[in-house]
Amino acid sequence: MKYQLLTSKTLDKKTDCLVLGVWDRTGLDAPTDMLAAHVLELCNNVISAGDIKGKVGEALVVHGPAKAAASRVLLVGLGEKNKFDAKAYRKVVRAAAQALNRTSAKSALISLIQLPVTNRDAAWAATQLVMEIGNAQYRYDQTKSRKADKPELNNVVIAAAPDAARKILNDAIGAGEAISLGMSVARELGNLPGNICTPSYLAERAVELGMRNKSIKTRILTEKQMENLKMGSLLSVGRGSKEESRLIVMEYKGSRKASTAPYCLVGKGITFDTGGISIKAGAGMDEMKFDMCGAASVMGTMTAIAKLGLPINVTAIIAAAENMPSSTATRPGDIVTSMSGKTIEILNTDAEGRLVLCDALTYAERFKPKTVIDIATLTGAAVATFGEVNSALLSNNDALAKELFAVGQETLDSVWQLPLDDEYQSLLDSNFADIANIGGPRAGTITAACFLSRFAEKFAWAHLDIAGTAWLGGGQKGATGRPVPLLVEYLRQQKA
């Protein structure tokens, strides 16, 4: 996709589709002096006829009048002007992107980023627009015999005010491109079946990412190397599978000083989760291919920041394993020793994500990170609490938690903080080891984070439980690419 910025006093430009907003009750948004008279007349006639009411997300394509510069006009409902907030804008640009894909238009001139969005500026609007256009163009067809028809749109001109700050807006467009690319990477990895996307496959994709980007150095640790590091907790998860576990380490060097402490991302990469000996119910188990979406989001984020060339250092660690039942699988009641030296009683082998993450968190200590964020599809309790709207956030550092919450509100990739009070820690007491891997039926998301907090005591740490937000089920089944927007914007705001 090619994006261009237009700062002009007219929208009378040659294009396959001109995209304009329509307010509920008050009509067309575009200044009348920016439109050709015959296009303005066409739009007003369509609105007066009631063919489009201006409700948020409505979309109507009409063919342009003879000799018009625009072959067609896409009118998109904006809703009421005094209620036009960030979420309404996202609905509008998402509807516009999807409607464009239903046409044969190869080019579009879009006049939406100058809309008066509450507490948002044109740069934010441009990033959201480009991100939604990219997301709408994603198609999964890797395992289909017939490949999906790709949208024909390949050239987008974004109209801005004549006096707009071009550099700021071009940077915002670039951010939207990078985020949508990162989300597509995350979605593609998440959507792949477990018989293709194995721990070794994830490792191969990470190596390829490093080969494509000189700023990223990738290392893959084998099971033997993890044994030498005494990662008994991580290794216990993959004991029942013929697929070997992997620890994937990607170091992005964007700071002028290579020794600058990095920001660290840790992703859960359970490429398929049967639950192990504590096996899951059969219904819906196919969706357990999505249990590596934390790892996928880390891969997507690293792709995006490399494209953006952020001037910071970032280290990504992915703990990849397949959780299967067999005669060699870890049993409930087994005790393993983590890399930290802490012993863990495994009361439930379906609480495996924390077992791979705890060793990855300990491994992260060697980088002396500024902050550490782990991302995991960790608990069903997070789904029950937040559904698909918010990711759960828990942290041992209030400043980091507040920053992530604020970024979530800004990007609309929202998170909500849960408490990490000491009183919950006792639920993980074990008679036979230093800690149990589950804390009982109550406060499941919190006790899972309490477990991880025992391995994150040496740095500012936040935990994102994305079990409800990483993928959708039903007719819309598929990975969402969240929380790539949150993570990329968080890192964009950091300094070396």
Protein Blocks (a to p, Z undefined) as FASTA:
>chain_A
ZZdddddfbfbdcdfbdcddddehjlpfbdfklpcfklmmmmmmmmmnopagoiahiacd
ddddehiablbdcdddebjfklmcfklmmmmmmmmmmmmmmpmbfbdcddfklpccehia
fklmmmmmmmmmmmmmpccfklgfbdcdddfbfbdcddddfkbcfklmmmmmmmmmmmmm
mmmmmmmmmmpcfklmgfklmmmmmmmmmmmpmkbccddddfklmmmnopaklmmmmmmp
cbdcddddddddfbfblklccddddddddfbdghpjmpcdfehplmmmmmmmmmmmmmmm
mmmmmmnopabdcddddddddddddfkbccehiacddfkopacddfbfklmmlmmmmmmm
mmmmmnopabdcddddfbfklmmmnommbccdddfbfklmmmmmmmmmmnopacddddfb
fklmmmmgcfkbmbdfbebjehklmmmmmmmmmmmmmbccddddfklmmpcehjlgcceh
iaklmmmmmmmmpcZZ
